[in-house]
């Protein structure tokens, strides 16, 4: 049992997976924020163009 606990504490593959998950979540949040900002800008631009064409 002691060797199992020692082996479990030395195993870092779970920590690496969590780190990659956090990095992926951070990138996803950055992409969502960028798309939100660009989306608002594009929406107003297309509304302006639509009004001009009428």
C-alpha positions as CSV (number, residue, x, y, z in Angstrom):
1,X,0.0,0.0,0.0
2,X,2.8,2.4,0.8
3,X,4.5,1.8,-2.6
4,X,1.1,2.6,-4.3
5,X,0.9,5.9,-2.4
6,X,4.5,6.8,-3.2
7,X,3.9,6.0,-6.9
8,X,0.7,8.0,-6.9
9,X,2.4,11.1,-5.5
10,X,5.3,10.8,-8.0
11,X,3.0,10.5,-11.0
12,X,2.8,13.9,-12.7
13,X,0.7,13.0,-15.8
14,X,-2.5,14.1,-14.1
15,X,-1.0,17.5,-13.2
16,X,0.2,17.9,-16.8
17,X,-3.2,17.2,-18.2
18,X,-4.7,19.8,-15.8
19,X,-2.1,22.3,-16.9
20,X,-3.0,21.7,-20.6
21,X,-6.7,22.0,-19.8
22,X,-6.1,25.4,-18.1
23,X,-4.0,26.6,-21.1
24,X,-6.8,25.5,-23.5
25,X,-9.4,27.2,-21.3
26,X,-7.4,30.4,-21.3
27,X,-7.0,30.4,-25.1
28,X,-10.7,29.7,-25.5
29,X,-11.6,32.7,-23.3
30,X,-9.2,35.0,-25.3
31,X,-10.8,33.8,-28.6
32,X,-14.3,34.4,-27.2
33,X,-13.4,37.9,-26.0
34,X,-11.8,38.8,-29.4
35,X,-14.8,37.4,-31.4
36,X,-17.2,39.3,-29.1
37,X,-15.4,42.6,-29.8
38,X,-15.1,42.1,-33.5
39,X,-18.7,40.8,-33.7
40,X,-20.1,44.1,-32.2
41,X,-18.0,46.1,-34.6
42,X,-19.0,44.1,-37.6
43,X,-22.7,44.3,-36.6
44,X,-22.6,48.1,-36.6
45,X,-20.7,48.2,-39.9
46,X,-23.2,45.9,-41.6
47,X,-26.1,47.9,-40.1
48,X,-24.6,51.1,-41.5
49,X,-24.2,49.5,-45.0
50,X,-27.7,48.1,-44.9
51,X,-29.1,51.6,-44.1
52,X,-27.0,53.2,-46.9
53,X,-28.3,50.7,-49.4
54,X,-32.0,51.3,-48.6
